[in-house]
Each structure stands twice: as C-alpha cells, then as structure tokens.
C-alpha cells in the first residue's frame, strides 16, 4: 500500500523547477515528485547485452566515413575529445 509523506522547507527555486517540470510532463506536482524519485531511486536495470545493442544501434546511425582513424588518433593526441 502506498505511503504518504510530507515535505517541509522545500526551497522556492527547487519547487519552481519541480512545478515547471510537472507542467511540461502534464502531471501534478505530486506525480512529478513520485516520477522523479522513481527515476532516481529505481533505475532501470540493463544487461551487458542491452548496453551492447544500444552502442551498436548508435554506431549504425553515425556516418561511416566521416573521419579516418589517423584523424581520430591525431585529435586525441591534441587533447580533443
């Protein structure tokens, strides 16, 4: 059964951001708090295979001939990400 809690002393700027986020997501402030807590405290568990699949999907969307390996190595040596 769900539990009820009361929050006291929420800084105005935090509440304003929470309220704006709730409006953007078309939720009540209460629902936004619950969604935020779930995201923070109950992150989705992913397997190594799921991570690998996401990486492969990202790589597939990138242009294949944008850089040569030598260019990438040179940029790394120059300190560019």
N, CA, C and O atoms as a MOPAC input file, in Angstrom:
PM7 MOZYME 1SCF
protein

 N      0.83900 1    -1.18200 1     0.00000 1
 C      0.00000 1     0.00000 1     0.00000 1
 C      0.88400 1     1.24500 1     0.00000 1
 O      1.85600 1     1.30200 1     0.75200 1
 N      0.56800 1     2.24000 1    -0.82400 1
 C      1.37800 1     3.45500 1    -0.88900 1
 C      1.41300 1     4.19500 1     0.45300 1
 O      0.45900 1     4.16300 1     1.23100 1
 N      2.51500 1     4.84400 1     0.68800 1
 C      2.71400 1     5.62100 1     1.90600 1
 C      2.64700 1     7.09800 1     1.57500 1
 O      3.04400 1     7.50700 1     0.48400 1
 N      2.15700 1     7.89100 1     2.48700 1
 C      2.08300 1     9.33500 1     2.31700 1
 C      3.20200 1     9.97900 1     3.11800 1
 O      3.42400 1     9.62400 1     4.27500 1
 N      3.90900 1    10.92500 1     2.50600 1
 C      4.93200 1    11.69100 1     3.21600 1
 C      4.65100 1    13.17000 1     3.01700 1
 O      3.98300 1    13.56500 1     2.06100 1
 N      5.16600 1    13.97900 1     3.92400 1
 C      5.05400 1    15.42700 1     3.83400 1
 C      6.46600 1    15.99600 1     3.76100 1
 O      7.33500 1    15.62000 1     4.54800 1
 N      6.68800 1    16.88800 1     2.83200 1
 C      7.98900 1    17.54500 1     2.70300 1
 C      7.86800 1    18.97000 1     3.21500 1
 O      6.93000 1    19.68600 1     2.86500 1
 N      8.81200 1    19.37500 1     4.03800 1
 C      8.80400 1    20.72900 1     4.59200 1
 C     10.08600 1    21.43100 1     4.18700 1
 O     11.13500 1    20.80700 1     4.02700 1
 N      9.98300 1    22.72300 1     4.02800 1
 C     11.17400 1    23.53600 1     3.77900 1
 C     11.77000 1    23.38300 1     2.40200 1
 O     12.98000 1    23.54100 1     2.24200 1
 N     10.95400 1    23.07500 1     1.38800 1
 C     11.46400 1    22.96000 1     0.01900 1
 C     11.84000 1    24.36200 1    -0.45900 1
 O     10.99700 1    25.25800 1    -0.43200 1
 N     13.06600 1    24.57300 1    -0.88800 1
 C     13.46800 1    25.89300 1    -1.38200 1
 C     12.59100 1    26.31600 1    -2.57300 1
 O     12.18600 1    25.49000 1    -3.39000 1
 N     12.31500 1    27.60600 1    -2.64400 1
 C     11.44000 1    28.12400 1    -3.69800 1
 C     11.93000 1    27.77000 1    -5.09200 1
 O     11.13000 1    27.40600 1    -5.95400 1
 N     13.24400 1    27.87000 1    -5.32700 1
 C     13.75700 1    27.58400 1    -6.66200 1
 C     13.58800 1    26.10200 1    -7.02000 1
 O     13.34700 1    25.77100 1    -8.18100 1
 N     13.71200 1    25.21200 1    -6.03400 1
 C     13.50300 1    23.78700 1    -6.28300 1
 C     12.03600 1    23.53200 1    -6.60700 1
 O     11.71600 1    22.79700 1    -7.54100 1
 N     11.15100 1    24.14400 1    -5.82900 1
 C      9.71400 1    23.96500 1    -6.07600 1
 C      9.33000 1    24.51700 1    -7.45200 1
 O      8.54200 1    23.90600 1    -8.17300 1
 N      9.88700 1    25.66600 1    -7.80600 1
 C      9.57200 1    26.25900 1    -9.11700 1
 C      9.99300 1    25.33100 1   -10.25100 1
 O      9.25500 1    25.16000 1   -11.22200 1
 N     11.17000 1    24.73300 1   -10.13300 1
 C     11.63900 1    23.79900 1   -11.17600 1
 C     10.78400 1    22.53800 1   -11.20200 1
 O     10.48300 1    22.00800 1   -12.27200 1
 N     10.39800 1    22.06600 1   -10.03800 1
 C      9.53500 1    20.89400 1    -9.94000 1
 C      8.17500 1    21.16900 1   -10.57800 1
 O      7.64900 1    20.34200 1   -11.32200 1
 N      7.61800 1    22.32900 1   -10.28200 1
 C      6.31700 1    22.71100 1   -10.84900 1
 C      6.39900 1    22.85900 1   -12.36700 1
 O      5.49800 1    22.42300 1   -13.08300 1
 N      7.47500 1    23.47100 1   -12.85700 1
 C      7.65700 1    23.62900 1   -14.30400 1
 C      7.81100 1    22.26800 1   -14.97600 1
 O      7.27100 1    22.04200 1   -16.05800 1
 N      8.54500 1    21.36700 1   -14.33800 1
 C      8.71500 1    20.02800 1   -14.88200 1
 C      7.38600 1    19.28300 1   -14.91200 1
 O      7.08300 1    18.58300 1   -15.87900 1
 N      6.59300 1    19.43500 1   -13.85400 1
 C      5.28000 1    18.79600 1   -13.80300 1
 C      4.38600 1    19.30600 1   -14.93400 1
 O      3.69900 1    18.52200 1   -15.58900 1
 N      4.39700 1    20.60000 1   -15.15800 1
 C      3.59000 1    21.17500 1   -16.23900 1
 C      4.06100 1    20.67300 1   -17.59600 1
 O      3.24400 1    20.34800 1   -18.45900 1
 N      5.37500 1    20.60800 1   -17.78800 1
 C      5.92500 1    20.14500 1   -19.06400 1
 C      5.55300 1    18.68700 1   -19.33500 1
 O      5.36200 1    18.29000 1   -20.48400 1
 N      5.45300 1    17.90000 1   -18.27400 1
 C      5.12100 1    16.48000 1   -18.40800 1
 C      3.63300 1    16.20100 1   -18.21700 1
 O      3.20300 1    15.04700 1   -18.19400 1
 N      2.85300 1    17.27500 1   -18.08000 1
 C      1.39200 1    17.17000 1   -17.88800 1
 C      1.04000 1    16.28100 1   -16.71200 1
 O      0.19500 1    15.39200 1   -16.80700 1
 N      1.72300 1    16.55000 1   -15.57900 1
 C      1.47400 1    15.81100 1   -14.35000 1
 C      1.23700 1    16.78900 1   -13.22000 1
 O      1.58000 1    17.96700 1   -13.31600 1
 N      0.64500 1    16.28700 1   -12.14500 1
 C      0.54200 1    17.08200 1   -10.92700 1
 C      1.92800 1    17.15200 1   -10.29100 1
 O      2.81600 1    16.36900 1   -10.62800 1
 N      2.10300 1    18.09500 1    -9.37200 1
 C      3.37600 1    18.19900 1    -8.67600 1
 C      3.63800 1    16.90700 1    -7.90700 1
 O      4.77000 1    16.42300 1    -7.88600 1
 N      2.61500 1    16.34800 1    -7.28100 1
 C      2.76500 1    15.09100 1    -6.54900 1
 C      3.25000 1    13.97400 1    -7.47500 1
 O      4.18100 1    13.24100 1    -7.14000 1
 N      2.61400 1    13.85100 1    -8.63800 1
 C      3.01800 1    12.80800 1    -9.58900 1
 C      4.42500 1    13.04600 1   -10.10100 1
 O      5.16200 1    12.09200 1   -10.35100 1
 N      4.80300 1    14.29200 1   -10.25900 1
 C      6.16200 1    14.61300 1   -10.71700 1
 C      7.18800 1    14.22400 1    -9.65900 1
 O      8.25800 1    13.71400 1    -9.99200 1
 N      6.87200 1    14.46000 1    -8.39700 1
 C      7.77800 1    14.05700 1    -7.31200 1
 C      7.96000 1    12.54500 1    -7.32500 1
 O      9.08200 1    12.05000 1    -7.21700 1
 N      6.85600 1    11.80900 1    -7.45800 1
 C      6.93100 1    10.34700 1    -7.48700 1
 C      7.75300 1     9.87800 1    -8.68300 1
 O      8.60900 1     9.00500 1    -8.54100 1
 N      7.49800 1    10.45200 1    -9.86800 1
 C      8.24900 1    10.06800 1   -11.06000 1
 C      9.74000 1    10.37000 1   -10.89700 1
 O     10.58700 1     9.57400 1   -11.30300 1
 N     10.05400 1    11.51700 1   -10.30500 1
 C     11.45800 1    11.89200 1   -10.09700 1
 C     12.13700 1    10.94200 1    -9.12100 1
 O     13.27600 1    10.53000 1    -9.34100 1
 N     11.44400 1    10.59400 1    -8.04800 1
 C     12.01500 1     9.65900 1    -7.08100 1
 C     12.21000 1     8.27800 1    -7.69200 1
 O     13.22600 1     7.62600 1    -7.44700 1
 N     11.24200 1     7.83100 1    -8.48500 1
 C     11.38700 1     6.52500 1    -9.14400 1
 C     12.58100 1     6.51600 1   -10.08200 1
 O     13.33600 1     5.54500 1   -10.12000 1
 N     12.75500 1     7.58700 1   -10.83700 1
 C     13.88700 1     7.67900 1   -11.75600 1
 C     15.21500 1     7.66300 1   -11.00100 1
 O     16.17500 1     7.02100 1   -11.42700 1
 N     15.25500 1     8.36600 1    -9.89500 1
 C     16.48500 1     8.45500 1    -9.11200 1
 C     16.77800 1     7.17700 1    -8.33500 1
 O     17.92000 1     6.71700 1    -8.29800 1
 N     15.75900 1     6.60700 1    -7.71800 1
 C     15.97300 1     5.50200 1    -6.79100 1
 C     15.75500 1     4.11500 1    -7.38100 1
 O     16.24400 1     3.12200 1    -6.84500 1
 N     15.02600 1     4.05200 1    -8.47800 1
 C     14.73500 1     2.75600 1    -9.09200 1
 C     15.15600 1     2.76000 1   -10.55600 1
 O     14.32200 1     2.59000 1   -11.44600 1
 N     16.45600 1     2.95400 1   -10.80700 1
 C     16.88700 1     2.99400 1   -12.20400 1
 C     16.62200 1     1.65900 1   -12.89000 1
 O     16.63300 1     0.59800 1   -12.26700 1
 N     16.38800 1     1.75100 1   -14.17800 1
 C     16.15700 1     0.54200 1   -14.95600 1
 C     17.43500 1    -0.27800 1   -14.99800 1
 O     18.51400 1     0.24800 1   -15.27400 1
 N     17.30800 1    -1.55500 1   -14.72500 1
 C     18.45400 1    -2.46800 1   -14.79600 1
 C     18.61600 1    -2.91200 1   -16.24200 1
 O     17.66500 1    -3.37800 1   -16.86900 1
 N     19.80900 1    -2.76500 1   -16.75600 1
 C     20.08100 1    -3.22000 1   -18.11600 1
 C     21.22600 1    -4.22300 1   -18.08500 1
 O     22.12500 1    -4.14200 1   -17.24800 1
 N     21.17200 1    -5.14400 1   -18.99100 1
 C     22.21300 1    -6.16300 1   -19.07700 1
 C     23.33500 1    -5.66900 1   -19.98700 1
 O     23.18500 1    -4.67700 1   -20.70100 1
 N     24.44300 1    -6.37000 1   -19.94700 1
 C     25.55800 1    -6.03900 1   -20.82600 1
 C     25.13600 1    -6.15800 1   -22.29300 1
 O     25.56300 1    -5.36100 1   -23.12800 1
 N     24.31400 1    -7.13500 1   -22.59900 1
 C     23.84800 1    -7.30000 1   -23.98500 1
 C     22.96300 1    -6.13000 1   -24.41900 1
 O     23.01100 1    -5.71300 1   -25.57600 1
 N     22.16200 1    -5.60500 1   -23.50300 1
 C     21.33400 1    -4.44700 1   -23.83000 1
 C     22.20500 1    -3.21600 1   -24.06600 1
 O     21.93300 1    -2.43000 1   -24.97300 1
 N     23.25100 1    -3.04300 1   -23.25400 1
 C     24.19200 1    -1.93300 1   -23.46800 1
 C     24.87500 1    -2.07000 1   -24.82900 1
 O     24.99100 1    -1.10100 1   -25.57900 1
 N     25.31700 1    -3.27200 1   -25.13100 1
 C     25.98100 1    -3.52300 1   -26.40300 1
 C     25.05000 1    -3.22500 1   -27.57200 1
 O     25.46800 1    -2.61500 1   -28.55600 1
 N     23.80700 1    -3.64400 1   -27.47400 1
 C     22.83500 1    -3.39200 1   -28.54300 1
 C     22.61500 1    -1.89200 1   -28.72800 1
 O     22.49500 1    -1.42000 1   -29.85900 1
 N     22.56000 1    -1.13900 1   -27.62900 1
 C     22.37800 1     0.31100 1   -27.71700 1
 C     23.59000 1     0.96400 1   -28.37600 1
 O     23.43400 1     1.87700 1   -29.18700 1
 N     24.78300 1     0.51200 1   -28.03900 1
 C     26.01100 1     1.04300 1   -28.64600 1
 C     26.04600 1     0.74400 1   -30.13700 1
 O     26.38000 1     1.61000 1   -30.94500 1
 N     25.69900 1    -0.48500 1   -30.49300 1
 C     25.69600 1    -0.86400 1   -31.90500 1
 C     24.65700 1    -0.05800 1   -32.68800 1
 O     24.90800 1     0.33200 1   -33.82800 1
 N     23.49700 1     0.19300 1   -32.08600 1
 C     22.46900 1     0.99100 1   -32.75700 1
 C     22.95300 1     2.42900 1   -32.96600 1
 O     22.70600 1     3.02800 1   -34.01300 1
 N     23.63800 1     2.97300 1   -31.96700 1
 C     24.18200 1     4.32300 1   -32.09600 1
 C     25.23600 1     4.38100 1   -33.18700 1
 O     25.22300 1     5.29400 1   -34.01300 1
 N     26.14100 1     3.42600 1   -33.20000 1
 C     27.18700 1     3.38500 1   -34.23100 1
 C     26.59200 1     3.26300 1   -35.63200 1
 O     27.11100 1     3.85400 1   -36.58000 1
 N     25.51300 1     2.50500 1   -35.76800 1
 C     24.88100 1     2.31200 1   -37.07500 1
 C     24.30000 1     3.62300 1   -37.61000 1
 O     24.19100 1     3.81000 1   -38.82100 1
 N     23.92700 1     4.52400 1   -36.70300 1
 C     23.34800 1     5.80600 1   -37.14000 1
 C     24.40900 1     6.84900 1   -37.49300 1
 O     24.09300 1     7.86500 1   -38.11100 1
 N     25.65000 1     6.61000 1   -37.11000 1
 C     26.71600 1     7.57200 1   -37.38200 1
 C     27.23600 1     7.41300 1   -38.80500 1
 O     27.23500 1     6.31000 1   -39.35200 1
 N     27.68000 1     8.51800 1   -39.40500 1
 C     28.28200 1     8.40900 1   -40.73900 1
 C     29.54400 1     7.54900 1   -40.66400 1
 O     30.37200 1     7.72000 1   -39.76900 1
 N     29.67500 1     6.63400 1   -41.60300 1
 C     30.76600 1     5.66700 1   -41.54100 1
 C     32.10700 1     6.22300 1   -42.02300 1
 O     33.15400 1     5.75800 1   -41.57300 1
 N     32.09900 1     7.18500 1   -42.90700 1
 C     33.35000 1     7.69100 1   -43.47600 1
 C     33.64100 1     9.13100 1   -43.08200 1
 O     34.32400 1     9.84900 1   -43.81200 1
 N     33.13000 1     9.55600 1   -41.93700 1
 C     33.31000 1    10.95200 1   -41.53900 1
 C     34.76600 1    11.25200 1   -41.16800 1
 O     35.26100 1    12.34100 1   -41.46000 1
 N     35.45100 1    10.31100 1   -40.53300 1
 C     36.83200 1    10.51400 1   -40.11000 1
 C     37.65000 1     9.27600 1   -40.43500 1
 O     37.14500 1     8.15400 1   -40.45700 1
 N     38.90100 1     9.51100 1   -40.67900 1
 C     39.85200 1     8.42100 1   -40.82000 1
 C     40.41600 1     8.11000 1   -39.43600 1
 O     40.44800 1     8.98200 1   -38.56800 1
 N     40.85600 1     6.88200 1   -39.23000 1
 C     41.41100 1     6.50200 1   -37.93300 1
 C     42.60300 1     7.38700 1   -37.56600 1
 O     42.78600 1     7.73100 1   -36.39800 1
 N     43.39900 1     7.75000 1   -38.54400 1
 C     44.55600 1     8.60100 1   -38.27300 1
 C     44.12000 1     9.97000 1   -37.76300 1
 O     44.76400 1    10.54400 1   -36.88500 1
 N     43.02000 1    10.49400 1   -38.31500 1
 C     42.49900 1    11.79000 1   -37.86600 1
 C     42.03800 1    11.71200 1   -36.41100 1
 O     42.31500 1    12.61100 1   -35.61700 1
 N     41.34800 1    10.65300 1   -36.07300 1
 C     40.86400 1    10.47500 1   -34.70700 1
 C     42.03700 1    10.37400 1   -33.74100 1
 O     42.02700 1    11.00500 1   -32.68400 1
 N     43.04400 1     9.58700 1   -34.09300 1
 C     44.22300 1     9.46100 1   -33.23200 1
 C     44.93000 1    10.80400 1   -33.06900 1
 O     45.36100 1    11.14500 1   -31.96800 1
 N     45.05200 1    11.56500 1   -34.15000 1
 C     45.70800 1    12.86900 1   -34.08100 1
 C     44.92700 1    13.81300 1   -33.16300 1
 O     45.52400 1    14.51300 1   -32.34500 1
 N     43.60000 1    13.83700 1   -33.29300 1
 C     42.77600 1    14.69500 1   -32.44600 1
 C     42.89200 1    14.30900 1   -30.97200 1
 O     42.90400 1    15.18000 1   -30.10200 1
 N     42.97700 1    13.01900 1   -30.68800 1
 C     43.16000 1    12.57600 1   -29.30800 1
 C     44.48900 1    13.07200 1   -28.74600 1
 O     44.56400 1    13.54000 1   -27.61000 1
 N     45.53900 1    12.95900 1   -29.56800 1
 C     46.85300 1    13.42200 1   -29.12400 1
 C     46.85100 1    14.92400 1   -28.85800 1
 O     47.57600 1    15.40800 1   -27.98800 1
 N     46.03500 1    15.65400 1   -29.60900 1
 C     45.93800 1    17.10000 1   -29.42600 1
 C     45.05300 1    17.47200 1   -28.24400 1
 O     44.93700 1    18.64700 1   -27.89600 1
 N     44.43000 1    16.47600 1   -27.63100 1
 C     43.62000 1    16.74300 1   -26.45600 1
 C     42.16500 1    17.05500 1   -26.75300 1
 O     41.45400 1    17.57000 1   -25.89100 1
 N     41.71800 1    16.75100 1   -27.95300 1
 C     40.32000 1    16.98800 1   -28.29200 1
 C     39.55000 1    15.69000 1   -28.11200 1
 O     40.03600 1    14.61800 1   -28.47100 1
 N     38.32200 1    15.78900 1   -27.54300 1
 C     37.52800 1    14.56900 1   -27.33600 1
 C     37.05100 1    13.94600 1   -28.63800 1
 O     36.37400 1    12.91800 1   -28.61800 1

